[in-house]
Amino acid sequence: MSTEKIRKTVVAYSGGLDTSVILSWVKEHYNCEVIACCVDVGQGAELEGLNEKAQKTGASKSYIIDAKEEFAEYYIFNAIKAGALYENRYFLGTSLARPIIAKKIAEIVQKENADAVCHGATGKGNDQVRFELAFKALIPNVKIIAPWRQWDIKSREDAIDYAQKRGIPIPVTKTKPYSSDANLWHISYEGGILENLETPYDESMFKMTVSPQNAPEKPAFIEIAFEKGNPVSLNGTELTPAVLIDRLNKIAGENGIGRTDMIENRLVGMKSRGVYEAPAAAVLYAAHQELESITVDRDTLHYKQELSCKYAELVYNGLWFSPLRKALDAFMEETQQYATGEIKLQLYKGNIIPVSRKAPYSLYSEEIATFGKDEVYNQKDAEGFINLFGLPIKIAALNKKGK
């Protein structure tokens, strides 16, 4: 039993293996009141019966907070506008969810006047950093409990044994020990059978997507409208952010869109294999990129692409509440002032193919770009431009020749 006196702890609760065990462990270890808090960011069926399960597992009270729309509008949409992709492949599904989950949990900590907050992230992963940096920013005087760095449980197999001995219902067995995290933006899979890099993923694992081989033979056509970089409608129907993403997940998933199997560099130093399903993310990023190609000027777009990598890195590393992320958001918002328009795409067996681009503030001019006859562009002007632009190269070459 811990000698440290803690009166009340709020546990970030999902009902999965780790947090189910943690509720019981915190109550035993600290002899304190435990409150469960689950933040709904689109987990779906995982939330069914969660209040009852939490209280049966030892919680004196439990909260389920619906944050789907806020998650979509202020976290996911910000990432879309930034074009943030970690290592050019990961749509940051888990990374974006952690700060809003931490924010909502911090609000419950303050409401309940708790003196500790607890998360179920392991000591090997990125989530421990994401949660704890958020808590430090939002509730800096509250103690943070991280059981995976304290207890004698060393593996998910140990956690399963712990749960079974205490009669704690869990959704994982030793025969299927890989970890899964689901929300509105993606589903991730890691650990277990996926740790062997020579082992291909099991097709039965996926929940949001069909394989490209089994996708329909007939392509699907969709149109996404944006206003200042924010997706606002799908196929002509205006939708709230969360509903738009949910519908697009279904359409794109049915057409084999959005699977990623990658080796990523974790913040804590190791390489890790992650398999992801993010059908709506793949489509929205592709559509937004097409829109930016006609509405953002060259210099701004090229500089934004450099900052997009930094933005993704900040989010991945748990620095959502940092001054730099807020400053980058201000820049990204400025680049989106004219990113309004409609993009039509063809979805076919895992492929996203642009069909049409239309924007009221488009910088593309068919009259100027044409290879046909025009009265706007004087091709003779190019000679002077090339002479001036190439002057440093010419001088350097002449100097070398003179030597």
C-alpha positions as CSV (number, residue, x, y, z in Angstrom):
1,M,0.0,0.0,0.0
2,S,1.3,3.5,-0.9
3,T,2.3,5.7,2.0
4,E,1.5,8.8,-0.1
5,K,-1.8,10.2,1.0
6,I,-4.2,10.8,-1.9
7,R,-7.8,11.5,-1.3
8,K,-9.4,11.4,-4.7
9,T,-8.2,10.3,-8.2
10,V,-9.7,10.8,-11.6
11,V,-8.8,8.0,-14.0
12,A,-8.7,8.4,-17.7
13,Y,-11.0,5.5,-18.5
14,S,-11.7,3.6,-21.7
15,G,-13.0,0.3,-20.4
16,G,-10.1,-1.5,-22.1
17,L,-7.6,-3.9,-20.5
18,D,-5.3,-1.3,-19.0
19,T,-7.7,1.2,-17.6
20,S,-10.0,-1.6,-16.2
21,V,-7.1,-3.0,-14.2
22,I,-5.9,0.5,-13.3
23,L,-9.2,1.5,-11.6
24,S,-8.9,-1.5,-9.2
25,W,-5.1,-1.0,-8.7
26,V,-5.3,2.7,-7.8
27,K,-8.1,2.0,-5.3
28,E,-6.1,-0.8,-3.7
29,H,-2.7,0.9,-3.9
30,Y,-3.6,4.4,-2.7
31,N,-6.7,3.5,-0.6
32,C,-8.5,6.5,-2.2
33,E,-11.8,7.3,-4.0
34,V,-11.6,6.7,-7.7
35,I,-13.6,8.5,-10.3
36,A,-13.7,7.2,-13.9
37,C,-13.8,9.6,-16.8
38,C,-14.3,8.5,-20.4
39,V,-14.1,11.1,-23.2
40,D,-16.1,10.1,-26.2
41,V,-14.1,11.0,-29.3
42,G,-15.9,8.5,-31.5
43,Q,-15.1,5.1,-30.0
44,G,-18.6,3.9,-30.8
45,A,-19.7,0.6,-29.4
46,E,-16.8,0.6,-26.9
47,L,-18.8,3.0,-24.7
48,E,-21.8,0.7,-24.3
49,G,-22.3,-0.2,-20.6
50,L,-19.2,1.7,-19.6
51,N,-20.7,3.5,-16.6
52,E,-21.9,0.3,-15.1
53,K,-18.6,-1.5,-15.8
54,A,-16.6,1.3,-14.2
55,Q,-18.6,1.3,-11.0
56,K,-18.4,-2.5,-10.8
57,T,-14.7,-2.3,-11.2
58,G,-14.3,0.1,-8.2
59,A,-15.2,3.7,-9.3
60,S,-17.4,5.7,-7.0
61,K,-18.6,7.8,-9.9
62,S,-18.1,7.8,-13.7
63,Y,-18.4,10.4,-16.4
64,I,-18.9,9.9,-20.2
65,I,-18.3,13.2,-22.0
66,D,-19.3,13.6,-25.6
67,A,-16.5,15.5,-27.3
68,K,-16.8,14.3,-30.9
69,E,-17.8,17.6,-32.5
70,E,-15.2,19.6,-30.6
71,F,-12.6,17.0,-31.5
72,A,-13.5,17.2,-35.1
73,E,-13.7,21.0,-35.4
74,Y,-10.8,22.2,-33.3
75,Y,-8.3,19.4,-33.4
76,I,-8.9,17.3,-36.6
77,F,-9.8,20.3,-38.8
78,N,-6.7,22.2,-37.5
79,A,-4.5,19.3,-38.6
80,I,-6.2,19.2,-42.0
81,K,-5.6,22.9,-42.5
82,A,-2.0,22.4,-41.4
83,G,-1.5,19.4,-43.7
84,A,0.1,17.6,-40.7
85,L,1.3,14.1,-41.4
86,Y,3.9,12.5,-39.1
87,E,6.7,11.0,-41.1
88,N,4.6,11.6,-44.3
89,R,2.2,8.7,-43.5
90,Y,0.5,8.9,-40.1
91,F,-2.6,11.0,-39.8
92,L,-2.1,11.6,-36.1
93,G,-5.3,9.8,-35.0
94,T,-4.2,8.9,-31.5
95,S,-2.0,12.0,-31.2
96,L,-4.8,14.5,-31.9
97,A,-7.2,12.7,-29.5
98,R,-5.0,12.8,-26.5
99,P,-5.0,16.6,-25.8
100,I,-8.8,16.9,-26.0
101,I,-9.2,13.8,-23.7
102,A,-6.7,15.4,-21.3
103,K,-8.6,18.7,-21.4
104,K,-11.9,17.1,-20.6
105,I,-10.4,15.0,-17.8
106,A,-8.7,18.1,-16.3
107,E,-12.1,19.8,-16.2
108,I,-13.5,16.9,-14.2
109,V,-10.4,16.9,-11.9
110,Q,-11.2,20.6,-11.1
111,K,-15.0,20.0,-10.8
112,E,-14.4,17.1,-8.4
113,N,-11.6,18.8,-6.5
114,A,-9.5,15.7,-7.0
115,D,-5.8,15.8,-5.9
116,A,-4.6,13.3,-8.5
117,V,-5.1,12.3,-12.1
118,C,-4.2,8.9,-13.6
119,H,-3.7,7.6,-17.1
120,G,-3.1,4.1,-18.5
121,A,-0.3,4.8,-20.9
122,T,2.7,2.4,-20.8
123,G,6.2,3.5,-20.0
124,K,7.3,2.6,-23.6
125,G,4.8,4.6,-25.6
126,N,4.1,8.2,-26.7
127,D,0.8,8.6,-24.9
128,Q,2.4,9.0,-21.4
129,V,4.1,12.1,-22.7
130,R,1.0,13.4,-24.5
131,F,-1.2,13.0,-21.4
132,E,1.3,14.3,-18.9
133,L,2.4,17.4,-20.9
134,A,-1.3,18.3,-21.3
135,F,-1.9,17.8,-17.6
136,K,1.1,19.9,-16.7
137,A,-0.3,22.7,-19.0
138,L,-3.8,22.5,-17.7
139,I,-3.7,21.3,-14.0
140,P,0.0,21.9,-13.0
141,N,-0.6,21.4,-9.3
142,V,-2.3,18.0,-9.5
143,K,-0.3,14.8,-9.0
144,I,0.0,12.5,-12.0
145,I,-0.2,8.7,-11.4
146,A,1.2,6.4,-14.1
147,P,0.7,2.8,-12.9
148,W,2.7,1.2,-15.8
149,R,5.7,3.0,-14.4
150,Q,5.0,1.9,-10.8
151,W,3.3,-1.5,-10.5
152,D,4.7,-5.1,-10.9
153,I,2.7,-5.8,-14.0
154,K,5.2,-6.0,-16.8
155,S,3.1,-7.1,-19.8
156,R,-0.4,-7.3,-21.1
157,E,-0.4,-11.0,-20.2
158,D,0.3,-10.0,-16.6
159,A,-2.5,-7.4,-16.8
160,I,-4.9,-10.1,-18.1
161,D,-3.9,-12.4,-15.2
162,Y,-4.5,-9.5,-12.7
163,A,-8.0,-8.8,-14.2
164,Q,-9.0,-12.5,-14.2
165,K,-8.0,-13.0,-10.6
166,R,-10.2,-10.1,-9.5
167,G,-13.1,-10.8,-11.9
168,I,-12.6,-7.7,-13.9
169,P,-14.3,-8.0,-17.3
170,I,-11.8,-7.2,-20.1
171,P,-12.1,-7.2,-24.0
172,V,-8.7,-8.8,-24.6
173,T,-7.4,-12.4,-24.4
174,K,-3.9,-13.8,-24.5
175,T,-4.6,-15.3,-27.9
176,K,-5.3,-11.9,-29.3
177,P,-3.1,-9.5,-27.4
178,Y,-2.5,-6.7,-29.9
179,S,-3.6,-3.3,-28.8
180,S,-6.3,-1.2,-30.6
181,D,-7.3,2.4,-30.2
182,A,-10.4,3.7,-32.0
183,N,-11.8,7.1,-32.5
184,L,-13.6,9.2,-35.0
185,W,-10.4,9.8,-37.0
186,H,-8.9,6.3,-37.1
187,I,-8.3,2.9,-35.6
188,S,-4.8,1.9,-34.7
189,Y,-3.3,-1.6,-34.1
190,E,0.0,-2.4,-32.5
191,G,1.8,-5.0,-30.4
192,G,1.3,-8.7,-30.3
193,I,1.5,-10.4,-33.7
194,L,2.3,-7.1,-35.3
195,E,5.6,-6.8,-33.5
196,N,7.2,-9.3,-36.0
197,L,8.0,-7.2,-39.0
198,E,8.0,-10.2,-41.3
199,T,4.4,-11.1,-40.4
200,P,1.7,-9.5,-42.6
201,Y,-1.4,-8.1,-40.9
202,D,-4.4,-10.3,-40.6
203,E,-7.2,-9.2,-42.8
204,S,-9.8,-10.0,-40.1
205,M,-8.3,-7.3,-37.9
206,F,-9.8,-4.4,-39.8
207,K,-13.1,-2.8,-38.8
208,M,-13.4,0.4,-41.0
209,T,-12.0,-0.7,-44.4
210,V,-12.3,-3.5,-46.9
211,S,-9.2,-4.6,-48.7
212,P,-8.7,-2.8,-52.0
213,Q,-8.9,-6.2,-53.7
214,N,-12.4,-6.8,-52.3
215,A,-13.6,-3.2,-52.9
216,P,-16.4,-2.6,-55.5
217,E,-15.6,-2.9,-59.2
218,K,-17.5,0.4,-59.8
219,P,-15.8,3.6,-58.5
220,A,-17.5,6.0,-56.1
221,F,-17.6,9.7,-56.9
222,I,-17.7,12.3,-54.0
223,E,-17.6,16.1,-53.8
224,I,-16.3,17.8,-50.7
225,A,-16.8,21.6,-50.2
226,F,-14.4,23.7,-48.1
227,E,-14.7,27.1,-46.5
228,K,-11.5,28.7,-45.4
229,G,-9.9,25.2,-45.3
230,N,-12.7,23.6,-43.2
231,P,-14.7,20.8,-44.8
232,V,-18.3,21.8,-44.7
233,S,-20.3,19.6,-47.0
234,L,-20.3,16.1,-48.6
235,N,-22.0,15.6,-51.9
236,G,-23.9,18.8,-51.6
237,T,-25.2,18.2,-48.0
238,E,-23.9,20.5,-45.3
239,L,-22.9,18.4,-42.2
240,T,-21.4,19.0,-38.8
241,P,-17.6,18.2,-38.7
242,A,-18.1,14.9,-36.8
243,V,-21.0,13.7,-38.9
244,L,-19.1,14.6,-42.1
245,I,-16.1,12.5,-41.0
246,D,-18.3,9.6,-39.9
247,R,-20.1,9.4,-43.3
248,L,-16.9,9.8,-45.2
249,N,-15.3,7.0,-43.2
250,K,-18.0,4.6,-44.4
251,I,-17.9,5.7,-48.1
252,A,-14.1,5.6,-48.3
253,G,-13.7,2.5,-46.1
254,E,-16.1,0.6,-48.4
255,N,-13.7,1.5,-51.3
256,G,-10.5,0.2,-49.6
257,I,-9.2,3.7,-48.8
258,G,-7.1,4.6,-45.8
259,R,-4.9,1.7,-44.7
260,T,-1.3,2.3,-43.5
261,D,1.2,-0.2,-42.3
262,M,4.3,1.7,-41.1
263,I,7.4,1.7,-38.9
264,E,7.4,5.0,-37.0
265,N,9.9,6.6,-34.7
266,R,8.4,7.0,-31.3
267,L,9.3,10.0,-29.2
268,V,10.7,7.7,-26.5
269,G,13.4,6.6,-28.9
270,M,12.4,3.2,-30.3
271,K,11.0,2.3,-33.7
272,S,7.5,0.8,-33.6
273,R,5.1,-0.8,-36.1
274,G,1.7,0.7,-36.3
275,V,-1.1,-0.4,-38.6
276,Y,-3.8,2.3,-39.1
277,E,-7.2,2.7,-40.7
278,A,-8.1,6.3,-41.5
279,P,-10.4,6.4,-44.6
280,A,-11.9,9.8,-44.0
281,A,-8.5,11.3,-43.2
282,A,-6.9,10.0,-46.4
283,V,-9.7,11.5,-48.5
284,L,-9.9,14.9,-46.7
285,Y,-6.2,15.4,-46.8
286,A,-6.2,14.6,-50.5
287,A,-9.1,16.9,-51.2
288,H,-7.6,19.7,-49.2
289,Q,-4.3,19.4,-50.9
290,E,-6.0,19.7,-54.3
291,L,-7.8,22.8,-53.1
292,E,-4.6,24.4,-51.8
293,S,-2.9,23.8,-55.1
294,I,-5.2,26.4,-56.8
295,T,-5.8,28.8,-53.9
296,V,-2.5,29.3,-52.1
297,D,0.4,31.1,-53.8
298,R,3.6,29.3,-54.5
299,D,5.9,30.8,-51.9
300,T,3.3,30.5,-49.1
301,L,2.5,26.9,-50.1
302,H,6.1,25.8,-50.2
303,Y,6.9,27.4,-46.8
304,K,3.7,25.9,-45.4
305,Q,4.9,22.5,-46.4
306,E,8.0,22.9,-44.3
307,L,6.0,24.0,-41.3
308,S,3.5,21.1,-41.8
309,C,6.2,18.7,-40.8
310,K,7.0,20.7,-37.7
311,Y,3.3,20.9,-36.8
312,A,2.9,17.1,-37.1
313,E,6.0,16.6,-35.0
314,L,4.6,18.9,-32.2
315,V,1.3,17.1,-32.2
316,Y,2.9,13.6,-32.2
317,N,5.3,14.6,-29.4
318,G,2.4,15.8,-27.1
319,L,3.0,19.6,-27.5
320,W,-0.5,20.5,-28.4
321,F,-0.7,23.1,-25.6
322,S,2.6,24.7,-26.4
323,P,3.1,28.3,-27.5
324,L,4.7,27.1,-30.8
325,R,1.6,25.1,-31.8
326,K,-0.6,28.0,-31.2
327,A,1.6,30.3,-33.2
328,L,1.7,27.8,-36.1
329,D,-2.1,27.6,-36.0
330,A,-2.2,31.4,-36.5
331,F,0.0,31.0,-39.6
332,M,-2.0,28.1,-40.9
333,E,-5.3,30.0,-40.5
334,E,-3.9,32.9,-42.5
335,T,-3.0,30.5,-45.4
336,Q,-6.5,29.3,-45.5
337,Q,-8.3,32.6,-46.0
338,Y,-9.0,31.8,-49.7
339,A,-9.1,28.0,-49.4
340,T,-12.7,27.8,-50.3
341,G,-14.1,25.6,-53.1
342,E,-15.3,22.2,-54.2
343,I,-13.2,19.2,-54.9
344,K,-14.6,16.1,-56.7
345,L,-12.8,12.8,-56.3
346,Q,-13.0,9.3,-57.6
347,L,-12.5,6.5,-55.0
348,Y,-11.6,3.2,-56.5
349,K,-10.0,0.1,-54.9
350,G,-7.7,2.1,-52.5
351,N,-7.0,4.9,-54.9
352,I,-8.0,8.6,-54.6
353,I,-8.2,10.2,-58.0
354,P,-8.9,14.0,-58.5
355,V,-11.7,14.6,-60.9
356,S,-12.4,18.3,-60.7
357,R,-11.3,21.4,-58.8
358,K,-13.4,24.6,-58.4
359,A,-12.7,27.6,-56.3
360,P,-13.9,31.2,-56.4
361,Y,-10.5,32.5,-55.4
362,S,-8.5,30.2,-57.7
363,L,-5.1,31.5,-58.7
364,Y,-5.1,29.2,-61.8
365,S,-5.8,31.0,-65.0
366,E,-6.5,28.8,-68.1
367,E,-5.9,31.9,-70.2
368,I,-2.3,32.3,-68.9
369,A,-1.4,28.6,-68.6
370,T,-2.5,27.5,-72.0
371,F,0.0,26.2,-74.5
372,G,-2.3,27.5,-77.2
373,K,-2.4,31.0,-78.6
374,D,-2.9,33.7,-76.0
375,E,-2.8,37.5,-75.7
376,V,-1.7,37.6,-72.1
377,Y,1.7,36.0,-71.8
378,N,4.6,37.4,-73.8
379,Q,7.1,34.6,-74.3
380,K,9.8,37.0,-75.2
381,D,9.8,38.2,-71.5
382,A,11.2,34.8,-70.4
383,E,14.6,35.6,-72.0
384,G,15.3,38.5,-69.7
385,F,14.0,36.6,-66.7
386,I,16.3,33.6,-67.4
387,N,19.3,35.9,-67.9
388,L,18.9,37.5,-64.6
389,F,17.9,34.4,-62.7
390,G,20.9,32.5,-64.1
391,L,23.4,35.3,-63.7
392,P,25.0,33.9,-60.5
393,I,25.4,30.5,-62.2
394,K,27.0,32.0,-65.3
395,I,29.4,34.2,-63.3
396,A,30.5,31.2,-61.2
397,A,31.1,29.1,-64.4
398,L,33.1,31.9,-66.0
399,N,35.3,32.2,-62.9
400,K,36.0,28.5,-62.9
401,K,36.8,28.6,-66.6
402,G,39.2,31.5,-66.0
403,K,41.1,29.5,-63.4
